[in-house]
Amino acid sequence: MVPADDPCAQVQAKADGRRDAGERTRQRLLAATRHLLAEHGEDAIRLRDITDAAQVNVAAVNYHFGSLKALYTAAIKEAIETVLAETVEQLSHLSDDATVEEIAAAWIRPTIATRCGACNERRAFMRIMARAASDPPEELREWKTAAVARIHDELLDHLRKALPDRSDAELGFRISCAAGILHVLRTDGLPAELEGMSPTELERYLVPVISGALAAGDRAQDAPTPSGAPHTPTPSGPPVASGAPDGTSAAPALAGRP
């Protein structure tokens, strides 16, 4: 409680209140922008759509962000950074002798948890990341490339240990192939029969697919297939270009529809 006889404290309390109110307005603008970007994309929303959803006046956008474009950029960056930070954290907990299956599980777990969760805000993060992956705004392309490289480097570091006989170029190609499957997860492209799965069930289903793309026929460490997951046979012969264990493209098969 601010002392009534302390004018300096009262002035500071009022300033703090204005600052807190300003931050709440800023966060409402970001949340409304993320939701609209996830649902419609940047080209389909107007300034008034955002301010109406955030229940603020139009001037608040310029006051807090300087421009509508800067608001878009801030919302997209925050969504991507949140997802990437969670993924880096999962990968950082892997041991040096992690199997390909364990690496795959750590990589996809944040995406699955968000996709299966009830929080619409978290799902918006996924959709924004998927949109930015295929068509990032010009001002974010360089930043996005550097941000995604963090995940690539973490994955590559663990895969070098799990598959020591493969070159960085080949492992990098496999990571790119498996990333296409994750893109399907982020764009709501899974077939209907997978939609009702719990995070645990979906992880058991997808880990053999992702690890199959990463291993591409190699099994430096033969870990058992997670209980309840469909069996993914390991082919004989050299690795295939598609990165999928059976020589077909894994991502379109998962997508189920255009």
C-alpha positions in Angstrom: 0.0 0.0 0.0 1.4 3.4 -0.9 1.7 5.8 2.1 -0.7 8.7 1.7 1.9 11.2 3.1 4.6 10.1 0.6 4.1 12.0 -2.7 7.2 10.5 -4.3 5.8 7.0 -3.6 2.5 8.0 -5.0 4.0 9.3 -8.2 6.0 6.1 -8.6 3.0 4.0 -8.0 1.1 5.8 -10.7 4.0 5.4 -13.1 4.2 1.7 -12.3 0.4 1.4 -12.9 0.7 3.0 -16.3 3.6 0.8 -17.2 1.7 -2.3 -16.2 -1.4 -1.2 -18.2 0.8 -0.5 -21.2 2.4 -4.0 -21.0 -1.0 -5.6 -20.8 -2.1 -3.6 -23.9 1.0 -4.7 -25.7 0.5 -8.4 -24.8 -3.2 -8.2 -26.0 -2.1 -6.8 -29.3 0.5 -9.6 -29.7 -2.0 -12.3 -28.8 -4.6 -11.0 -31.1 -2.1 -10.7 -34.0 -0.8 -14.2 -33.4 -4.3 -15.6 -33.5 -5.3 -13.7 -36.7 -2.0 -14.5 -38.4 -2.4 -18.2 -37.6 -5.9 -18.3 -38.9 -5.7 -16.0 -42.0 -2.1 -15.0 -42.8 -0.6 -11.6 -43.0 -2.3 -10.5 -46.2 -5.8 -11.2 -45.1 -6.0 -9.2 -41.9 -6.3 -5.4 -41.3 -5.2 -3.1 -38.6 -8.9 -2.8 -37.4 -9.2 -6.6 -37.2 -6.3 -6.6 -34.7 -7.4 -3.7 -32.6 -11.0 -4.9 -32.4 -9.8 -8.4 -31.3 -7.4 -6.9 -28.7 -10.1 -4.3 -27.6 -7.7 -1.4 -27.9 -7.7 1.8 -30.0 -5.8 2.0 -33.3 -3.2 4.5 -31.8 -2.0 1.8 -29.5 -0.3 -0.1 -32.3 1.8 2.9 -33.3 2.5 3.7 -29.6 3.8 0.2 -28.7 5.2 -1.0 -32.0 5.7 1.9 -34.3 3.8 0.3 -37.2 1.6 -2.5 -38.2 4.5 -4.3 -39.9 6.6 -4.1 -36.8 3.7 -5.6 -34.8 3.5 -8.5 -37.3 7.2 -9.0 -37.0 7.2 -9.1 -33.2 4.3 -11.5 -33.1 5.9 -13.9 -35.6 9.3 -13.8 -33.9 7.8 -14.4 -30.4 5.8 -17.5 -31.7 8.8 -19.0 -33.5 11.2 -18.3 -30.6 8.8 -20.0 -28.1 8.6 -23.2 -30.2 12.4 -23.3 -30.9 13.3 -22.7 -27.3 11.2 -25.6 -26.1 12.7 -27.9 -28.8 16.3 -26.9 -27.9 15.5 -27.6 -24.3 14.3 -31.1 -25.1 17.4 -31.8 -27.3 19.7 -30.5 -24.6 18.5 -33.1 -22.2 19.7 -36.0 -24.4 22.7 -38.0 -23.3 25.8 -38.4 -25.5 24.8 -42.0 -26.3 21.2 -41.1 -27.3 19.7 -43.4 -30.0 18.2 -42.1 -33.2 14.7 -42.9 -31.7 15.4 -40.9 -28.6 16.7 -38.0 -30.8 13.6 -38.1 -32.9 11.3 -38.2 -29.8 13.0 -35.2 -28.3 12.7 -33.3 -31.5 9.0 -33.8 -32.1 7.8 -33.8 -28.5 7.1 -30.0 -28.2 5.2 -30.0 -31.5 3.1 -32.9 -30.5 2.4 -31.5 -27.1 1.2 -28.2 -28.6 -0.8 -29.8 -31.4 -2.6 -32.1 -29.0 -3.1 -29.5 -26.3 -6.3 -27.5 -25.6 -4.6 -24.1 -25.7 -5.5 -22.2 -28.8 -2.6 -19.8 -28.2 -0.1 -22.7 -28.4 -1.7 -24.0 -31.6 -1.4 -20.5 -33.1 2.4 -20.7 -32.5 2.5 -23.9 -34.5 0.6 -22.5 -37.4 2.6 -19.3 -37.5 5.8 -21.3 -37.5 4.5 -23.4 -40.4 3.5 -20.3 -42.4 6.9 -18.7 -41.7 8.7 -21.8 -42.8 7.2 -21.8 -46.3 6.9 -18.0 -46.8 8.7 -15.9 -44.2 8.3 -12.1 -44.4 11.2 -10.5 -46.1 12.4 -8.7 -43.0 12.5 -12.0 -41.1 14.2 -14.3 -43.5 17.7 -13.9 -42.3 16.7 -14.0 -38.7 14.6 -17.2 -39.3 17.4 -18.9 -41.0 19.7 -18.3 -38.1 17.1 -19.3 -35.5 16.3 -22.6 -37.3 20.0 -23.3 -37.6 20.1 -23.7 -33.8 17.8 -26.7 -34.0 19.8 -28.1 -37.0 23.1 -27.8 -35.1 21.7 -29.5 -32.0 20.3 -32.3 -34.1 23.4 -32.7 -36.1 25.5 -32.9 -32.9 23.5 -35.8 -31.6 23.2 -37.6 -34.9 27.0 -37.5 -35.4 27.3 -39.6 -32.3 24.4 -41.9 -33.1 25.5 -42.4 -36.7 29.2 -41.8 -36.7 29.9 -43.3 -40.2 27.7 -40.7 -42.0 28.9 -37.3 -43.2 27.5 -34.0 -42.0 26.1 -33.4 -45.5 24.2 -36.6 -45.5 22.9 -36.1 -42.0 21.9 -32.6 -42.8 19.9 -33.9 -45.8 18.1 -36.4 -43.6 17.2 -33.7 -41.1 15.7 -31.7 -43.9 13.6 -34.7 -45.0 12.4 -35.4 -41.5 11.6 -31.6 -41.1 9.1 -32.0 -43.9 7.1 -34.5 -41.7 7.1 -32.0 -38.8 5.8 -29.4 -41.2 2.8 -31.6 -41.8 2.2 -31.7 -38.0 2.3 -27.9 -37.8 -0.1 -27.3 -40.6 -2.9 -29.6 -39.4 -2.2 -32.0 -42.2 -2.5 -35.3 -40.3 -5.2 -37.8 -41.5 -8.4 -37.9 -39.5 -7.6 -41.2 -37.9 -4.7 -39.6 -36.0 -6.5 -36.5 -34.8 -7.9 -38.1 -31.7 -4.6 -39.5 -30.4 -3.1 -38.4 -27.1 0.4 -37.0 -27.1 1.8 -40.3 -26.0 0.0 -42.3 -28.7 1.0 -39.8 -31.4 4.6 -39.9 -30.3 4.6 -43.7 -30.4 3.1 -43.6 -33.9 5.5 -40.9 -35.3 8.8 -41.7 -33.7 9.5 -44.7 -36.0 8.7 -42.5 -39.0 10.9 -39.6 -38.0 13.7 -41.8 -36.8 13.4 -43.8 -40.0 14.0 -40.6 -42.0 17.0 -39.7 -39.9 18.5 -43.2 -40.0 17.6 -43.9 -43.6 18.4 -47.6 -43.2 21.3 -47.2 -40.8 20.9 -48.6 -37.3 24.1 -47.6 -35.4 22.2 -48.3 -32.2 19.3 -50.8 -32.3 16.7 -49.4 -29.9 13.4 -51.3 -29.5 10.4 -49.8 -31.2 8.2 -47.9 -28.6 5.4 -50.1 -27.3 2.2 -49.5 -29.3 3.9 -48.0 -32.3 3.5 -49.5 -35.8 6.4 -51.6 -36.9 8.7 -49.8 -39.4 10.9 -52.4 -41.2 14.5 -51.6 -41.9 15.4 -52.1 -45.6 18.5 -53.6 -46.9 20.8 -51.8 -49.3 22.1 -48.2 -49.4 20.2 -45.2 -48.0 17.5 -43.9 -50.2 17.3 -40.3 -51.4 13.9 -39.6 -50.0 15.0 -40.1 -46.4 12.0 -42.4 -45.7 12.8 -46.0 -44.6 10.8 -47.6 -47.4 12.0 -45.4 -50.2 8.8 -43.4 -50.4 8.2 -39.8 -49.4 7.1 -39.8 -45.8 5.6 -36.3 -45.5 3.0 -36.7 -48.3 1.9 -40.0 -46.9 1.3 -38.5 -43.6 -0.5 -35.4 -45.0 -3.3 -37.5 -46.4 -4.6 -34.6 -48.4 -3.3 -31.5 -50.3 
